[in-house]
Amino acid sequence: MVLDNLVKVVRATGHIGVLGVYVPEDPGASNDLAKEGRVAFNYGAAFAKGISIAGGQCPVKKYNRELRDLIIRGKSKPSWIVSHELSLDEAVEAYASFDKRENGWTKVLLHP
């Protein structure tokens, strides 16, 4: 549904960039397509408008220092997305919960 809506609002010959975490398969996903790493959308509408669609992971290293500096200066407050603050000793269990997509696990801060 999200891609369908993007196709509707993007101008002809426009571009859609899809960033995030998408895996080839996700047995715990909410629907059969997602379990196979697939997404249903109206490809014909995108094709007719000449829209290009690209995806990939966010280039984190490109923005790390800039984002760190924004946080230090108080211009950005990423704490709203942090769900857990744990010790480094709890990292293995935290990763397992995050990887299983357990409810309430978004971002984790690990303290040494």
C-alpha positions in Angstrom: 0.0 0.0 0.0 2.8 2.4 0.8 4.5 1.9 -2.6 1.1 2.3 -4.4 0.6 5.6 -2.6 4.1 6.8 -3.5 3.5 5.9 -7.1 0.3 8.0 -7.0 2.0 11.2 -5.6 5.4 11.1 -7.4 5.4 13.1 -10.6 5.9 11.3 -13.9 9.5 10.4 -14.5 10.1 10.9 -10.8 12.1 8.7 -8.4 11.2 6.7 -5.3 14.0 5.7 -2.9 13.3 2.8 -0.5 15.5 2.7 2.6 15.2 0.5 5.5 15.7 -3.1 6.6 14.4 -5.5 4.0 15.5 -9.1 4.1 15.2 -11.8 1.4 12.8 -13.7 3.6 11.2 -13.2 7.0 9.4 -16.3 8.4 7.9 -14.2 11.2 6.4 -11.6 8.9 2.8 -10.6 9.0 1.8 -11.9 5.6 2.8 -14.6 3.1 4.4 -12.2 0.6 6.6 -10.6 3.3 7.6 -14.0 4.5 9.1 -14.5 1.1 10.7 -11.0 1.1 8.1 -9.8 -1.5 6.0 -6.7 -1.7 2.9 -6.3 -3.7 2.4 -3.0 -5.5 1.0 -1.6 -8.8 4.0 -1.9 -11.0 2.0 -1.0 -14.1 1.2 2.4 -12.7 4.8 3.1 -11.9 5.9 1.9 -15.3 3.3 4.0 -17.1 4.6 7.1 -15.2 8.2 6.3 -15.9 9.1 6.3 -12.3 12.4 4.8 -11.2 12.5 2.9 -8.0 15.8 2.1 -6.1 16.6 0.8 -2.8 19.3 -0.1 -0.4 20.6 0.4 3.0 21.2 3.9 4.3 24.8 4.9 3.9 25.3 5.2 7.7 29.1 5.9 7.5 28.5 8.9 5.3 26.4 10.6 8.0 27.8 9.2 11.3 30.0 12.1 12.2 27.4 14.8 11.2 24.6 13.1 13.1 26.9 12.7 16.2 27.7 16.4 16.1 24.1 17.3 15.8 23.3 15.2 18.9 26.2 16.7 20.8 25.0 20.3 20.0 21.5 19.4 21.1 20.1 19.9 17.6 18.9 16.3 17.3 17.4 14.1 20.0 17.3 10.5 18.8 16.1 9.3 22.2 12.5 9.1 21.1 13.3 6.0 19.1 15.4 4.2 21.8 13.4 1.5 23.4 16.1 0.0 25.7 19.3 1.0 27.4 21.3 -2.0 28.5 24.8 -3.0 29.6 27.2 -4.4 27.0 26.9 -7.8 28.9 23.2 -7.9 27.7 24.0 -7.4 24.0 23.6 -11.0 22.9 20.1 -11.2 24.4 19.2 -7.7 23.2 20.2 -8.6 19.6 18.2 -11.8 19.8 15.0 -9.9 20.8 15.6 -7.2 18.2 16.2 -9.9 15.5 13.0 -11.8 16.4 11.2 -8.5 16.1 9.7 -8.8 19.5 7.2 -6.1 20.3 8.8 -2.9 21.7 12.3 -3.4 20.4 13.3 -0.5 18.1 16.8 0.8 19.0 19.1 -0.3 21.8 21.8 1.8 23.5 24.5 -0.4 24.9 26.6 1.0 27.8 30.1 -0.4 28.5 
